[in-house]
Amino acid sequence: MSLKKKFMKGEFSMWEKDIDINQVVEIRTRTNVYFGVGAIKKIDDIVKTLKTKGIDKVIVMSGRNAYKATGAWDYVEKALKDNGVGYINYDQVTPNPTTVHVNEAAKMARDFGAKAVIAIGGGSPTDAGKSVAILLEYPEKTAENIYDFEFAPEKAAPIVSINLTHGTGTETNRFAVVTNLEKNFKPAIAYDCIYPMFAIDDPQLMTKLSPKQTRYVSIDAVNHVVEAATSTVASPYSISLAKQVIELVAKYLPKAIANPDDLEARYFLAYAAMMGGVSFDNGLLHYTHALEHPLSAVKPELSHGLGLAILLPAVIKTIYKDRPHVLADILAPIAPGLRGEASEADKAAKEVQNWLQSVDVPQKLEDEGFVEADVEKLVDLVYTTPSLSGLLDIAPSGNGRDVVEAIYRNSLKPL
């Protein structure tokens, strides 16, 4: 039986069938993650732990709606009140959070006397929250100082991440991304001091994701592991995690799209995203993220996951010759039949493009308003935005301007 037929019949892996998704388990990385349906109830234990550490005031970072609409806030507010922990809520975080958000929240937190950060949402509240946690320890600094790399923080206030999406993986790693709108810069930072102390991944909090959000965050997880498995610092660990993540996303994303309330599908997509975060915490990232950040810096309304989806086929086309065996292996669930030969680059890229179209993400750069004349500006931003050149330095096909330009041009239209 072919790989594709095996996968379609559900024979690729069967271990998930023995998992009780209602059992909340503790997964220990650098962050203690409470994982499973009902994990949000662990917030009471987390707040108790904070209180024993002398933390009696916190700032809660969130967007305007999801933290309440998902029901997460009911548990968090009760735990804070029951344990005598005061709180203030900054609820202005948007997708692609900005240095303005971080500075506003940090001032609010300092004025209130907050000693820790609780972030509720997807990657944006957690990334903004990590940044605020740094500024609580460096009150003389600003978000611009952080993201212009004017200093390297060695300490941050404790962070708790309550994750409402299955894509970013930021609840388990040391990365954060914030946009400087004045400069059109969207750099990434990575410091050990911003690993969250605790995280909660509860699939029942993710059922409110729209079909588009469900697609985009899951594609984010796929991009994380494709890059982490093919960078020049990739390891057997990042590669093996990548293989599992792509298999789970390919299997469960269609189920979550068809039935948003499918808790089993949300569970395994959340697990895939969490593993993706651990994978790129080790293998790091390269082209897709380095080239997407300028896209959503210039157009903040562009979903990060959609930007990544637009670029992924062209990135596969570029890097396949340099990592044919790894890519043939990890992409098997979405691009079956690859033999690991450099000459298959076009085939691999088109198979990935076909998979994206199959989950209703066919968009290319031209569909989002970018034109040929924008390419030069985008390439310039890749090389001038702080931190992105570091991603290019570990990319498998080199850090040349010609490579970056080709990826953008190949992403304007379908391959």
Secondary structure, DSSP 4 states (H G I P E B T S, - for coil): --HHHHHHTT-S--GGGG--TTS-EEEESSSEEEESTTGGGGHHHHHHHHHHTT--EEEEEE-SSHHHHTSHHHHHHHHHHHTT-EEEEE----SS-BHHHHHHHHHHHHHHT--EEEEEESHHHHHHHHHHHHHHH-TT--HHHHHTTSS-------EEEEE-SSS--GGGSSEEE-BBTTTTB--EEE-GGGS-SEEEE-GGGSTT--HHHHHHHHHHHHHHHHHHHHSTT--HHHHHHHHHHHHHHHHHHHHHHH-TT-HHHHHHHHHHHHHHHHHHHHH---HHHHHHHHHHHH-TTS-HHHHHHHHHHHHHHHHGGGSHHHHHHHTTTTSTT--S-GGGHHHHHHHHHHHHHHTT----GGGGT--GGGHHHHHHHHHHSTTHHHHHHT-TT---HHHHHHHHHHTSS--
